[in-house]
Amino acid sequence: MNSYTPSKHVMALATYLSLLPMVYFLPKWLTTYLPENELLRLMILLAIIVPITSYIVLPSVVKVLKLIK
């Protein structure tokens, strides 16, 4: 089985580009549903953003890069 692992630089760029819109837009979209407590709000947002990035976005990036290679 041929395994492909992108370079650390490519993964860092993919992480940055995937986090940027989520960190910018999600708090604005969910502000009415989030608590007033800043720490709790941050914890909830991170609980949403991290799995999306880890389990959906970055594996998709690796698959696309593997197809391009």
mmCIF file of the N, C-alpha and C atoms, coordinates in Angstrom:
data_MODEL
# 
_entry.id   MODEL 
# 
loop_
_atom_site.group_PDB 
_atom_site.id 
_atom_site.type_symbol 
_atom_site.label_atom_id 
_atom_site.label_alt_id 
_atom_site.label_comp_id 
_atom_site.label_asym_id 
_atom_site.label_entity_id 
_atom_site.label_seq_id 
_atom_site.pdbx_PDB_ins_code 
_atom_site.Cartn_x 
_atom_site.Cartn_y 
_atom_site.Cartn_z 
_atom_site.occupancy 
_atom_site.B_iso_or_equiv 
_atom_site.pdbx_formal_charge 
_atom_site.auth_seq_id 
_atom_site.auth_comp_id 
_atom_site.auth_asym_id 
_atom_site.auth_atom_id 
_atom_site.pdbx_PDB_model_num 
ATOM 1   N N  . MET A 1 1  ? 0.839   -1.178 0.000  1.00 0.00 ? 1  MET A N  1 
ATOM 2   C CA . MET A 1 1  ? 0.000   0.000  0.000  1.00 0.00 ? 1  MET A CA 1 
ATOM 3   C C  . MET A 1 1  ? 0.883   1.239  0.000  1.00 0.00 ? 1  MET A C  1 
ATOM 4   N N  . ASN A 1 2  ? 0.581   2.162  -0.875 1.00 0.00 ? 2  ASN A N  1 
ATOM 5   C CA . ASN A 1 2  ? 1.391   3.357  -1.020 1.00 0.00 ? 2  ASN A CA 1 
ATOM 6   C C  . ASN A 1 2  ? 0.845   4.464  -0.130 1.00 0.00 ? 2  ASN A C  1 
ATOM 7   N N  . SER A 1 3  ? 1.614   4.856  0.855  1.00 0.00 ? 3  SER A N  1 
ATOM 8   C CA . SER A 1 3  ? 1.184   5.892  1.792  1.00 0.00 ? 3  SER A CA 1 
ATOM 9   C C  . SER A 1 3  ? 1.779   7.230  1.382  1.00 0.00 ? 3  SER A C  1 
ATOM 10  N N  . TYR A 1 4  ? 0.943   8.272  1.460  1.00 0.00 ? 4  TYR A N  1 
ATOM 11  C CA . TYR A 1 4  ? 1.415   9.609  1.113  1.00 0.00 ? 4  TYR A CA 1 
ATOM 12  C C  . TYR A 1 4  ? 1.233   10.511 2.313  1.00 0.00 ? 4  TYR A C  1 
ATOM 13  N N  . THR A 1 5  ? 2.300   11.195 2.684  1.00 0.00 ? 5  THR A N  1 
ATOM 14  C CA . THR A 1 5  ? 2.242   12.163 3.770  1.00 0.00 ? 5  THR A CA 1 
ATOM 15  C C  . THR A 1 5  ? 2.770   13.494 3.252  1.00 0.00 ? 5  THR A C  1 
ATOM 16  N N  . PRO A 1 6  ? 1.908   14.531 3.249  1.00 0.00 ? 6  PRO A N  1 
ATOM 17  C CA . PRO A 1 6  ? 2.386   15.842 2.796  1.00 0.00 ? 6  PRO A CA 1 
ATOM 18  C C  . PRO A 1 6  ? 3.432   16.398 3.760  1.00 0.00 ? 6  PRO A C  1 
ATOM 19  N N  . SER A 1 7  ? 4.205   17.338 3.276  1.00 0.00 ? 7  SER A N  1 
ATOM 20  C CA . SER A 1 7  ? 5.227   17.944 4.123  1.00 0.00 ? 7  SER A CA 1 
ATOM 21  C C  . SER A 1 7  ? 4.574   18.726 5.258  1.00 0.00 ? 7  SER A C  1 
ATOM 22  N N  . LYS A 1 8  ? 5.337   18.991 6.271  1.00 0.00 ? 8  LYS A N  1 
ATOM 23  C CA . LYS A 1 8  ? 4.837   19.757 7.420  1.00 0.00 ? 8  LYS A CA 1 
ATOM 24  C C  . LYS A 1 8  ? 4.413   21.155 7.000  1.00 0.00 ? 8  LYS A C  1 
ATOM 25  N N  . HIS A 1 9  ? 5.100   21.713 6.025  1.00 0.00 ? 9  HIS A N  1 
ATOM 26  C CA . HIS A 1 9  ? 4.775   23.060 5.559  1.00 0.00 ? 9  HIS A CA 1 
ATOM 27  C C  . HIS A 1 9  ? 3.416   23.089 4.856  1.00 0.00 ? 9  HIS A C  1 
ATOM 28  N N  . VAL A 1 10 ? 3.157   22.076 4.062  1.00 0.00 ? 10 VAL A N  1 
ATOM 29  C CA . VAL A 1 10 ? 1.876   21.989 3.363  1.00 0.00 ? 10 VAL A CA 1 
ATOM 30  C C  . VAL A 1 10 ? 0.748   21.800 4.373  1.00 0.00 ? 10 VAL A C  1 
ATOM 31  N N  . MET A 1 11 ? 0.958   20.954 5.361  1.00 0.00 ? 11 MET A N  1 
ATOM 32  C CA . MET A 1 11 ? -0.072  20.724 6.380  1.00 0.00 ? 11 MET A CA 1 
ATOM 33  C C  . MET A 1 11 ? -0.293  21.972 7.234  1.00 0.00 ? 11 MET A C  1 
ATOM 34  N N  . ALA A 1 12 ? 0.771   22.695 7.522  1.00 0.00 ? 12 ALA A N  1 
ATOM 35  C CA . ALA A 1 12 ? 0.628   23.942 8.282  1.00 0.00 ? 12 ALA A CA 1 
ATOM 36  C C  . ALA A 1 12 ? -0.181  24.963 7.488  1.00 0.00 ? 12 ALA A C  1 
ATOM 37  N N  . LEU A 1 13 ? 0.081   25.072 6.204  1.00 0.00 ? 13 LEU A N  1 
ATOM 38  C CA . LEU A 1 13 ? -0.679  25.989 5.358  1.00 0.00 ? 13 LEU A CA 1 
ATOM 39  C C  . LEU A 1 13 ? -2.137  25.552 5.249  1.00 0.00 ? 13 LEU A C  1 
ATOM 40  N N  . ALA A 1 14 ? -2.369  24.268 5.100  1.00 0.00 ? 14 ALA A N  1 
ATOM 41  C CA . ALA A 1 14 ? -3.739  23.753 5.020  1.00 0.00 ? 14 ALA A CA 1 
ATOM 42  C C  . ALA A 1 14 ? -4.486  24.000 6.329  1.00 0.00 ? 14 ALA A C  1 
ATOM 43  N N  . THR A 1 15 ? -3.812  23.814 7.441  1.00 0.00 ? 15 THR A N  1 
ATOM 44  C CA . THR A 1 15 ? -4.426  24.071 8.742  1.00 0.00 ? 15 THR A CA 1 
ATOM 45  C C  . THR A 1 15 ? -4.778  25.543 8.882  1.00 0.00 ? 15 THR A C  1 
ATOM 46  N N  . TYR A 1 16 ? -3.865  26.394 8.519  1.00 0.00 ? 16 TYR A N  1 
ATOM 47  C CA . TYR A 1 16 ? -4.102  27.834 8.593  1.00 0.00 ? 16 TYR A CA 1 
ATOM 48  C C  . TYR A 1 16 ? -5.300  28.243 7.731  1.00 0.00 ? 16 TYR A C  1 
ATOM 49  N N  . LEU A 1 17 ? -5.304  27.784 6.485  1.00 0.00 ? 17 LEU A N  1 
ATOM 50  C CA . LEU A 1 17 ? -6.374  28.155 5.559  1.00 0.00 ? 17 LEU A CA 1 
ATOM 51  C C  . LEU A 1 17 ? -7.723  27.564 5.956  1.00 0.00 ? 17 LEU A C  1 
ATOM 52  N N  . SER A 1 18 ? -7.721  26.420 6.625  1.00 0.00 ? 18 SER A N  1 
ATOM 53  C CA . SER A 1 18 ? -8.994  25.842 7.060  1.00 0.00 ? 18 SER A CA 1 
ATOM 54  C C  . SER A 1 18 ? -9.502  26.495 8.341  1.00 0.00 ? 18 SER A C  1 
ATOM 55  N N  . LEU A 1 19 ? -8.602  26.911 9.209  1.00 0.00 ? 19 LEU A N  1 
ATOM 56  C CA . LEU A 1 19 ? -9.015  27.539 10.464 1.00 0.00 ? 19 LEU A CA 1 
ATOM 57  C C  . LEU A 1 19 ? -9.469  28.983 10.282 1.00 0.00 ? 19 LEU A C  1 
ATOM 58  N N  . LEU A 1 20 ? -8.872  29.669 9.357  1.00 0.00 ? 20 LEU A N  1 
ATOM 59  C CA . LEU A 1 20 ? -9.154  31.091 9.174  1.00 0.00 ? 20 LEU A CA 1 
ATOM 60  C C  . LEU A 1 20 ? -10.645 31.404 9.009  1.00 0.00 ? 20 LEU A C  1 
ATOM 61  N N  . PRO A 1 21 ? -11.353 30.789 8.070  1.00 0.00 ? 21 PRO A N  1 
ATOM 62  C CA . PRO A 1 21 ? -12.778 31.129 7.944  1.00 0.00 ? 21 PRO A CA 1 
ATOM 63  C C  . PRO A 1 21 ? -13.612 30.658 9.132  1.00 0.00 ? 21 PRO A C  1 
ATOM 64  N N  . MET A 1 22 ? -13.261 29.515 9.700  1.00 0.00 ? 22 MET A N  1 
ATOM 65  C CA . MET A 1 22 ? -14.046 29.023 10.837 1.00 0.00 ? 22 MET A CA 1 
ATOM 66  C C  . MET A 1 22 ? -13.888 29.915 12.065 1.00 0.00 ? 22 MET A C  1 
ATOM 67  N N  . VAL A 1 23 ? -12.682 30.363 12.323 1.00 0.00 ? 23 VAL A N  1 
ATOM 68  C CA . VAL A 1 23 ? -12.443 31.230 13.481 1.00 0.00 ? 23 VAL A CA 1 
ATOM 69  C C  . VAL A 1 23 ? -13.065 32.604 13.251 1.00 0.00 ? 23 VAL A C  1 
ATOM 70  N N  . TYR A 1 24 ? -13.146 33.027 12.015 1.00 0.00 ? 24 TYR A N  1 
ATOM 71  C CA . TYR A 1 24 ? -13.717 34.335 11.711 1.00 0.00 ? 24 TYR A CA 1 
ATOM 72  C C  . TYR A 1 24 ? -15.249 34.312 11.707 1.00 0.00 ? 24 TYR A C  1 
ATOM 73  N N  . PHE A 1 25 ? -15.830 33.320 11.033 1.00 0.00 ? 25 PHE A N  1 
ATOM 74  C CA . PHE A 1 25 ? -17.276 33.321 10.832 1.00 0.00 ? 25 PHE A CA 1 
ATOM 75  C C  . PHE A 1 25 ? -18.085 32.612 11.917 1.00 0.00 ? 25 PHE A C  1 
ATOM 76  N N  . LEU A 1 26 ? -17.612 31.492 12.430 1.00 0.00 ? 26 LEU A N  1 
ATOM 77  C CA . LEU A 1 26 ? -18.409 30.732 13.396 1.00 0.00 ? 26 LEU A CA 1 
ATOM 78  C C  . LEU A 1 26 ? -18.819 31.533 14.625 1.00 0.00 ? 26 LEU A C  1 
ATOM 79  N N  . PRO A 1 27 ? -17.928 32.279 15.249 1.00 0.00 ? 27 PRO A N  1 
ATOM 80  C CA . PRO A 1 27 ? -18.380 33.062 16.406 1.00 0.00 ? 27 PRO A CA 1 
ATOM 81  C C  . PRO A 1 27 ? -19.481 34.056 16.057 1.00 0.00 ? 27 PRO A C  1 
ATOM 82  N N  . LYS A 1 28 ? -19.408 34.655 14.878 1.00 0.00 ? 28 LYS A N  1 
ATOM 83  C CA . LYS A 1 28 ? -20.438 35.610 14.463 1.00 0.00 ? 28 LYS A CA 1 
ATOM 84  C C  . LYS A 1 28 ? -21.772 34.910 14.221 1.00 0.00 ? 28 LYS A C  1 
ATOM 85  N N  . TRP A 1 29 ? -21.723 33.750 13.594 1.00 0.00 ? 29 TRP A N  1 
ATOM 86  C CA . TRP A 1 29 ? -22.951 33.024 13.276 1.00 0.00 ? 29 TRP A CA 1 
ATOM 87  C C  . TRP A 1 29 ? -23.600 32.415 14.516 1.00 0.00 ? 29 TRP A C  1 
ATOM 88  N N  . LEU A 1 30 ? -22.792 32.005 15.477 1.00 0.00 ? 30 LEU A N  1 
ATOM 89  C CA . LEU A 1 30 ? -23.323 31.293 16.640 1.00 0.00 ? 30 LEU A CA 1 
ATOM 90  C C  . LEU A 1 30 ? -23.470 32.165 17.882 1.00 0.00 ? 30 LEU A C  1 
ATOM 91  N N  . THR A 1 31 ? -23.196 33.436 17.774 1.00 0.00 ? 31 THR A N  1 
ATOM 92  C CA . THR A 1 31 ? -23.171 34.304 18.948 1.00 0.00 ? 31 THR A CA 1 
ATOM 93  C C  . THR A 1 31 ? -24.483 34.296 19.731 1.00 0.00 ? 31 THR A C  1 
ATOM 94  N N  . THR A 1 32 ? -25.619 34.188 19.065 1.00 0.00 ? 32 THR A N  1 
ATOM 95  C CA . THR A 1 32 ? -26.900 34.192 19.779 1.00 0.00 ? 32 THR A CA 1 
ATOM 96  C C  . THR A 1 32 ? -27.139 32.897 20.548 1.00 0.00 ? 32 THR A C  1 
ATOM 97  N N  . TYR A 1 33 ? -26.452 31.820 20.155 1.00 0.00 ? 33 TYR A N  1 
ATOM 98  C CA . TYR A 1 33 ? -26.639 30.523 20.802 1.00 0.00 ? 33 TYR A CA 1 
ATOM 99  C C  . TYR A 1 33 ? -25.598 30.226 21.870 1.00 0.00 ? 33 TYR A C  1 
ATOM 100 N N  . LEU A 1 34 ? -24.577 31.061 21.949 1.00 0.00 ? 34 LEU A N  1 
ATOM 101 C CA . LEU A 1 34 ? -23.473 30.813 22.887 1.00 0.00 ? 34 LEU A CA 1 
ATOM 102 C C  . LEU A 1 34 ? -23.689 31.572 24.187 1.00 0.00 ? 34 LEU A C  1 
ATOM 103 N N  . PRO A 1 35 ? -23.141 31.036 25.278 1.00 0.00 ? 35 PRO A N  1 
ATOM 104 C CA . PRO A 1 35 ? -23.287 31.716 26.567 1.00 0.00 ? 35 PRO A CA 1 
ATOM 105 C C  . PRO A 1 35 ? -22.458 33.002 26.628 1.00 0.00 ? 35 PRO A C  1 
ATOM 106 N N  . GLU A 1 36 ? -22.759 33.830 27.601 1.00 0.00 ? 36 GLU A N  1 
ATOM 107 C CA . GLU A 1 36 ? -22.041 35.098 27.786 1.00 0.00 ? 36 GLU A CA 1 
ATOM 108 C C  . GLU A 1 36 ? -20.631 34.894 28.327 1.00 0.00 ? 36 GLU A C  1 
ATOM 109 N N  . ASN A 1 37 ? -20.438 33.842 29.084 1.00 0.00 ? 37 ASN A N  1 
ATOM 110 C CA . ASN A 1 37 ? -19.134 33.555 29.677 1.00 0.00 ? 37 ASN A CA 1 
ATOM 111 C C  . ASN A 1 37 ? -18.105 33.325 28.565 1.00 0.00 ? 37 ASN A C  1 
ATOM 112 N N  . GLU A 1 38 ? -17.070 34.157 28.542 1.00 0.00 ? 38 GLU A N  1 
ATOM 113 C CA . GLU A 1 38 ? -16.084 34.121 27.464 1.00 0.00 ? 38 GLU A CA 1 
ATOM 114 C C  . GLU A 1 38 ? -15.325 32.799 27.391 1.00 0.00 ? 38 GLU A C  1 
ATOM 115 N N  . LEU A 1 39 ? -14.941 32.262 28.537 1.00 0.00 ? 39 LEU A N  1 
ATOM 116 C CA . LEU A 1 39 ? -14.204 30.998 28.557 1.00 0.00 ? 39 LEU A CA 1 
ATOM 117 C C  . LEU A 1 39 ? -15.080 29.859 28.057 1.00 0.00 ? 39 LEU A C  1 
ATOM 118 N N  . LEU A 1 40 ? -16.310 29.800 28.503 1.00 0.00 ? 40 LEU A N  1 
ATOM 119 C CA . LEU A 1 40 ? -17.227 28.757 28.058 1.00 0.00 ? 40 LEU A CA 1 
ATOM 120 C C  . LEU A 1 40 ? -17.522 28.881 26.565 1.00 0.00 ? 40 LEU A C  1 
ATOM 121 N N  . ARG A 1 41 ? -17.687 30.099 26.090 1.00 0.00 ? 41 ARG A N  1 
ATOM 122 C CA . ARG A 1 41 ? -17.922 30.350 24.666 1.00 0.00 ? 41 ARG A CA 1 
ATOM 123 C C  . ARG A 1 41 ? -16.728 29.846 23.837 1.00 0.00 ? 41 ARG A C  1 
ATOM 124 N N  . LEU A 1 42 ? -15.524 30.157 24.288 1.00 0.00 ? 42 LEU A N  1 
ATOM 125 C CA . LEU A 1 42 ? -14.319 29.716 23.597 1.00 0.00 ? 42 LEU A CA 1 
ATOM 126 C C  . LEU A 1 42 ? -14.209 28.197 23.591 1.00 0.00 ? 42 LEU A C  1 
ATOM 127 N N  . MET A 1 43 ? -14.518 27.574 24.712 1.00 0.00 ? 43 MET A N  1 
ATOM 128 C CA . MET A 1 43 ? -14.450 26.109 24.797 1.00 0.00 ? 43 MET A CA 1 
ATOM 129 C C  . MET A 1 43 ? -15.443 25.452 23.837 1.00 0.00 ? 43 MET A C  1 
ATOM 130 N N  . ILE A 1 44 ? -16.636 26.009 23.732 1.00 0.00 ? 44 ILE A N  1 
ATOM 131 C CA . ILE A 1 44 ? -17.638 25.459 22.818 1.00 0.00 ? 44 ILE A CA 1 
ATOM 132 C C  . ILE A 1 44 ? -17.202 25.644 21.370 1.00 0.00 ? 44 ILE A C  1 
ATOM 133 N N  . LEU A 1 45 ? -16.707 26.822 21.038 1.00 0.00 ? 45 LEU A N  1 
ATOM 134 C CA . LEU A 1 45 ? -16.247 27.069 19.670 1.00 0.00 ? 45 LEU A CA 1 
ATOM 135 C C  . LEU A 1 45 ? -15.089 26.146 19.292 1.00 0.00 ? 45 LEU A C  1 
ATOM 136 N N  . LEU A 1 46 ? -14.161 25.945 20.208 1.00 0.00 ? 46 LEU A N  1 
ATOM 137 C CA . LEU A 1 46 ? -13.054 25.027 19.932 1.00 0.00 ? 46 LEU A CA 1 
ATOM 138 C C  . LEU A 1 46 ? -13.533 23.587 19.792 1.00 0.00 ? 46 LEU A C  1 
ATOM 139 N N  . ALA A 1 47 ? -14.552 23.221 20.567 1.00 0.00 ? 47 ALA A N  1 
ATOM 140 C CA . ALA A 1 47 ? -15.118 21.877 20.468 1.00 0.00 ? 47 ALA A CA 1 
ATOM 141 C C  . ALA A 1 47 ? -15.797 21.656 19.118 1.00 0.00 ? 47 ALA A C  1 
ATOM 142 N N  . ILE A 1 48 ? -16.178 22.720 18.452 1.00 0.00 ? 48 ILE A N  1 
ATOM 143 C CA . ILE A 1 48 ? -16.767 22.628 17.110 1.00 0.00 ? 48 ILE A CA 1 
ATOM 144 C C  . ILE A 1 48 ? -15.675 22.675 16.040 1.00 0.00 ? 48 ILE A C  1 
ATOM 145 N N  . ILE A 1 49 ? -14.756 23.610 16.173 1.00 0.00 ? 49 ILE A N  1 
ATOM 146 C CA . ILE A 1 49 ? -13.750 23.867 15.136 1.00 0.00 ? 49 ILE A CA 1 
ATOM 147 C C  . ILE A 1 49 ? -12.705 22.759 15.031 1.00 0.00 ? 49 ILE A C  1 
ATOM 148 N N  . VAL A 1 50 ? -12.199 22.280 16.133 1.00 0.00 ? 50 VAL A N  1 
ATOM 149 C CA . VAL A 1 50 ? -11.112 21.289 16.108 1.00 0.00 ? 50 VAL A CA 1 
ATOM 150 C C  . VAL A 1 50 ? -11.532 19.984 15.424 1.00 0.00 ? 50 VAL A C  1 
ATOM 151 N N  . PRO A 1 51 ? -12.689 19.404 15.758 1.00 0.00 ? 51 PRO A N  1 
ATOM 152 C CA . PRO A 1 51 ? -13.071 18.169 15.040 1.00 0.00 ? 51 PRO A CA 1 
ATOM 153 C C  . PRO A 1 51 ? -13.309 18.383 13.548 1.00 0.00 ? 51 PRO A C  1 
ATOM 154 N N  . ILE A 1 52 ? -13.902 19.518 13.181 1.00 0.00 ? 52 ILE A N  1 
ATOM 155 C CA . ILE A 1 52 ? -14.118 19.794 11.754 1.00 0.00 ? 52 ILE A CA 1 
ATOM 156 C C  . ILE A 1 52 ? -12.780 19.831 11.033 1.00 0.00 ? 52 ILE A C  1 
ATOM 157 N N  . THR A 1 53 ? -11.819 20.505 11.626 1.00 0.00 ? 53 THR A N  1 
ATOM 158 C CA . THR A 1 53 ? -10.496 20.602 11.008 1.00 0.00 ? 53 THR A CA 1 
ATOM 159 C C  . THR A 1 53 ? -9.792  19.246 10.988 1.00 0.00 ? 53 THR A C  1 
ATOM 160 N N  . SER A 1 54 ? -9.819  18.534 12.110 1.00 0.00 ? 54 SER A N  1 
ATOM 161 C CA . SER A 1 54 ? -9.068  17.282 12.240 1.00 0.00 ? 54 SER A CA 1 
ATOM 162 C C  . SER A 1 54 ? -9.656  16.122 11.457 1.00 0.00 ? 54 SER A C  1 
ATOM 163 N N  . TYR A 1 55 ? -10.985 16.015 11.441 1.00 0.00 ? 55 TYR A N  1 
ATOM 164 C CA . TYR A 1 55 ? -11.618 14.835 10.863 1.00 0.00 ? 55 TYR A CA 1 
ATOM 165 C C  . TYR A 1 55 ? -12.221 15.046 9.477  1.00 0.00 ? 55 TYR A C  1 
ATOM 166 N N  . ILE A 1 56 ? -12.385 16.287 9.067  1.00 0.00 ? 56 ILE A N  1 
ATOM 167 C CA . ILE A 1 56 ? -12.987 16.533 7.762  1.00 0.00 ? 56 ILE A CA 1 
ATOM 168 C C  . ILE A 1 56 ? -12.023 17.273 6.833  1.00 0.00 ? 56 ILE A C  1 
ATOM 169 N N  . VAL A 1 57 ? -11.569 18.443 7.249  1.00 0.00 ? 57 VAL A N  1 
ATOM 170 C CA . VAL A 1 57 ? -10.800 19.301 6.344  1.00 0.00 ? 57 VAL A CA 1 
ATOM 171 C C  . VAL A 1 57 ? -9.415  18.725 6.039  1.00 0.00 ? 57 VAL A C  1 
ATOM 172 N N  . LEU A 1 58 ? -8.628  18.438 7.040  1.00 0.00 ? 58 LEU A N  1 
ATOM 173 C CA . LEU A 1 58 ? -7.258  17.982 6.783  1.00 0.00 ? 58 LEU A CA 1 
ATOM 174 C C  . LEU A 1 58 ? -7.191  16.621 6.087  1.00 0.00 ? 58 LEU A C  1 
ATOM 175 N N  . PRO A 1 59 ? -8.024  15.639 6.449  1.00 0.00 ? 59 PRO A N  1 
ATOM 176 C CA . PRO A 1 59 ? -8.006  14.401 5.650  1.00 0.00 ? 59 PRO A CA 1 
ATOM 177 C C  . PRO A 1 59 ? -8.403  14.635 4.189  1.00 0.00 ? 59 PRO A C  1 
ATOM 178 N N  . SER A 1 60 ? -9.320  15.560 3.963  1.00 0.00 ? 60 SER A N  1 
ATOM 179 C CA . SER A 1 60 ? -9.705  15.881 2.588  1.00 0.00 ? 60 SER A CA 1 
ATOM 180 C C  . SER A 1 60 ? -8.540  16.510 1.827  1.00 0.00 ? 60 SER A C  1 
ATOM 181 N N  . VAL A 1 61 ? -7.813  17.380 2.489  1.00 0.00 ? 61 VAL A N  1 
ATOM 182 C CA . VAL A 1 61 ? -6.641  17.997 1.869  1.00 0.00 ? 61 VAL A CA 1 
ATOM 183 C C  . VAL A 1 61 ? -5.605  16.924 1.497  1.00 0.00 ? 61 VAL A C  1 
ATOM 184 N N  . VAL A 1 62 ? -5.378  15.987 2.389  1.00 0.00 ? 62 VAL A N  1 
ATOM 185 C CA . VAL A 1 62 ? -4.406  14.922 2.113  1.00 0.00 ? 62 VAL A CA 1 
ATOM 186 C C  . VAL A 1 62 ? -4.863  14.088 0.915  1.00 0.00 ? 62 VAL A C  1 
ATOM 187 N N  . LYS A 1 63 ? -6.161  13.772 0.846  1.00 0.00 ? 63 LYS A N  1 
ATOM 188 C CA . LYS A 1 63 ? -6.670  13.000 -0.297 1.00 0.00 ? 63 LYS A CA 1 
ATOM 189 C C  . LYS A 1 63 ? -6.492  13.758 -1.606 1.00 0.00 ? 63 LYS A C  1 
ATOM 190 N N  . VAL A 1 64 ? -6.790  15.049 -1.588 1.00 0.00 ? 64 VAL A N  1 
ATOM 191 C CA . VAL A 1 64 ? -6.637  15.852 -2.807 1.00 0.00 ? 64 VAL A CA 1 
ATOM 192 C C  . VAL A 1 64 ? -5.163  15.929 -3.204 1.00 0.00 ? 64 VAL A C  1 
ATOM 193 N N  . LEU A 1 65 ? -4.291  16.139 -2.251 1.00 0.00 ? 65 LEU A N  1 
ATOM 194 C CA . LEU A 1 65 ? -2.857  16.217 -2.559 1.00 0.00 ? 65 LEU A CA 1 
ATOM 195 C C  . LEU A 1 65 ? -2.336  14.869 -3.073 1.00 0.00 ? 65 LEU A C  1 
ATOM 196 N N  . LYS A 1 66 ? -2.890  13.785 -2.553 1.00 0.00 ? 66 LYS A N  1 
ATOM 197 C CA . LYS A 1 66 ? -2.483  12.461 -3.007 1.00 0.00 ? 66 LYS A CA 1 
ATOM 198 C C  . LYS A 1 66 ? -2.905  12.247 -4.463 1.00 0.00 ? 66 LYS A C  1 
ATOM 199 N N  . LEU A 1 67 ? -4.088  12.748 -4.832 1.00 0.00 ? 67 LEU A N  1 
ATOM 200 C CA . LEU A 1 67 ? -4.554  12.627 -6.215 1.00 0.00 ? 67 LEU A CA 1 
ATOM 201 C C  . LEU A 1 67 ? -3.722  13.491 -7.163 1.00 0.00 ? 67 LEU A C  1 
ATOM 202 N N  . ILE A 1 68 ? -3.312  14.656 -6.687 1.00 0.00 ? 68 ILE A N  1 
ATOM 203 C CA . ILE A 1 68 ? -2.530  15.559 -7.517 1.00 0.00 ? 68 ILE A CA 1 
ATOM 204 C C  . ILE A 1 68 ? -1.117  15.032 -7.734 1.00 0.00 ? 68 ILE A C  1 
ATOM 205 N N  . LYS A 1 69 ? -0.584  14.382 -6.715 1.00 0.00 ? 69 LYS A N  1 
ATOM 206 C CA . LYS A 1 69 ? 0.805   13.905 -6.763 1.00 0.00 ? 69 LYS A CA 1 
ATOM 207 C C  . LYS A 1 69 ? 1.025   12.969 -7.889 1.00 0.00 ? 69 LYS A C  1 
# 
